[in-house]
Amino acid sequence: MEQSCKKCESSNLIFGNFEYAGEYASLGYQCSDCFHEGLIYYDITYTIFNNNFTKNETKKDNKEKQT
């Protein structure tokens, strides 16, 4: 997904600080063409996969059985 300036829709952006705020984050930018400064917001989605825990436990159990 290509980011673009909200004012002139150019993709020539200089990105600044990424700020994490819990359930969302923002990324500051300045447009190289029109010098507009703005923020791009992102929603953060947390997911937990049970398979990852199962795989990790299996590896741990296998190591213990080998020793």
VENWO-V439130 format. One record per pair of residues at least 12 apart in sequence whose C-alpha atoms are under 10 Angstrom apart, sorted by sequence separation. I is the first residue (numbers start at 0). J is the second residue. D is the distance in Angstrom with one decimal. If there is no record, write none. Layout:
I:J:D
I:J:D
//
This chain:
14:26:7.1
15:27:4.9
16:28:8.1
25:37:9.9
26:38:5.5
27:39:6.4
14:27:5.9
15:28:5.4
25:38:6.2
26:39:5.1
27:40:8.9
13:27:8.6
14:28:4.3
15:29:7.8
24:38:9.8
25:39:5.5
26:40:6.5
12:27:9.8
13:28:5.4
14:29:6.5
24:39:8.4
25:40:4.4
26:41:8.2
12:28:6.2
13:29:5.2
14:30:8.7
24:40:5.8
25:41:6.1
11:28:9.9
12:29:5.7
13:30:6.3
23:40:7.1
24:41:5.2
25:42:8.9
11:29:8.7
12:30:4.6
13:31:6.8
23:41:5.6
24:42:6.6
11:30:6.0
12:31:5.7
22:41:8.8
23:42:4.5
24:43:7.1
10:30:7.8
11:31:5.5
12:32:8.3
22:42:6.4
23:43:5.1
9:30:7.3
10:31:8.7
11:32:6.8
12:33:10.0
13:34:9.7
15:36:9.9
17:38:9.6
21:42:9.4
22:43:5.3
23:44:8.6
8:30:9.1
9:31:8.3
10:32:9.0
11:33:9.6
12:34:9.1
14:36:9.8
15:37:9.9
16:38:9.7
17:39:9.5
18:40:9.5
19:41:9.4
20:42:9.9
21:43:7.8
22:44:7.4
7:30:8.6
9:32:7.0
12:35:9.5
13:36:9.4
14:37:9.7
15:38:9.3
17:40:9.8
20:43:9.4
22:45:8.8
4:28:8.4
6:30:8.9
8:32:9.6
9:33:8.5
12:36:9.5
14:38:9.4
19:43:9.3
3:28:9.6
4:29:8.1
5:30:9.2
7:32:8.1
8:33:9.7
14:39:9.9
2:28:9.9
4:30:6.2
7:33:7.0
3:30:8.4
4:31:9.3
6:33:8.0
7:34:9.7
4:32:9.2
6:34:9.6
7:35:8.5
4:33:8.8
6:35:6.9
4:34:9.4
5:35:8.3
6:36:9.2
4:35:7.5
5:36:9.2
6:37:9.1
4:36:8.5
5:37:7.6
4:37:7.9
5:38:9.1
4:38:9.5
5:39:9.2
4:39:9.4
3:39:9.4
2:39:8.4
//
